[in-house]
């Protein structure tokens, strides 16, 4: 079941969770900053970069493979 909170309610809840987290030292489930970011229009389109700059993307598989290789090379993972 899905439901949506009005932004004002989500901000109120986030504020309460932030105060609780500050007292307990635990990480809050959500923050006012996370609510702010979710409320923004974060739709991006790379078509202009493709057209004007020749931008292309790589496959997720190739990207993840290179990321894992880099993490191993830099000693961040074994």
C-alpha positions as CSV (number, residue, x, y, z in Angstrom):
1,X,0.0,0.0,0.0
2,X,1.4,3.4,-1.0
3,X,0.5,6.7,0.6
4,X,1.9,10.2,0.3
5,X,2.5,12.8,3.0
6,X,2.0,16.4,2.3
7,X,5.4,18.2,2.4
8,X,4.5,20.2,5.5
9,X,3.7,17.0,7.4
10,X,6.9,15.3,6.2
11,X,8.9,18.3,7.3
12,X,7.2,18.2,10.7
13,X,8.0,14.5,11.2
14,X,11.5,15.0,9.9
15,X,12.1,17.8,12.5
16,X,10.9,15.5,15.3
17,X,13.1,12.7,14.1
18,X,16.1,15.0,13.9
19,X,15.6,16.2,17.5
20,X,15.2,12.6,18.7
21,X,18.4,11.6,16.8
22,X,20.3,14.4,18.4
23,X,19.3,13.2,21.9
24,X,20.0,9.5,21.2
25,X,23.0,9.9,18.9
26,X,21.4,7.7,16.3
27,X,20.8,8.6,12.7
28,X,17.3,9.9,11.9
29,X,15.1,8.0,9.4
30,X,14.6,11.2,7.5
31,X,15.7,14.8,7.8
32,X,14.3,18.1,6.8
33,X,17.1,18.3,4.2
34,X,16.0,14.9,2.7
35,X,12.4,16.1,2.5
36,X,13.6,19.3,0.8
37,X,15.5,17.3,-1.8
38,X,12.6,14.9,-2.4
39,X,10.2,17.8,-2.9
40,X,12.4,19.4,-5.6
41,X,12.0,18.8,-9.3
42,X,15.0,16.5,-9.8
43,X,14.2,15.5,-13.4
44,X,17.3,15.7,-15.5
45,X,17.7,15.1,-19.2
46,X,21.0,14.5,-21.0
47,X,19.7,15.0,-24.5
48,X,21.2,18.5,-24.8
49,X,24.6,17.2,-23.6
50,X,24.3,14.4,-26.1
51,X,23.4,16.7,-29.0
52,X,25.8,19.6,-28.2
53,X,28.7,17.7,-26.7
54,X,28.4,14.2,-28.0
55,X,27.9,12.8,-24.4
56,X,27.2,9.1,-24.1
57,X,26.5,6.9,-21.1
58,X,28.1,3.6,-20.3
59,X,26.2,0.4,-19.2
60,X,25.6,-0.1,-15.5
61,X,27.5,-3.4,-15.7
62,X,30.7,-1.6,-17.1
63,X,30.4,1.2,-14.6
64,X,30.0,-1.2,-11.6
65,X,32.9,-3.4,-12.9
66,X,35.2,-0.3,-13.1
67,X,34.1,1.0,-9.7
68,X,34.9,-2.4,-8.1
69,X,38.3,-2.5,-9.8
70,X,39.0,1.1,-8.6
71,X,37.9,0.3,-5.0
72,X,40.2,-2.8,-4.9
73,X,43.1,-0.8,-6.4
74,X,42.8,1.9,-3.8
75,X,42.5,-0.5,-0.9
76,X,39.0,0.5,0.0
77,X,37.8,-3.1,-0.4
78,X,39.6,-6.4,-0.5
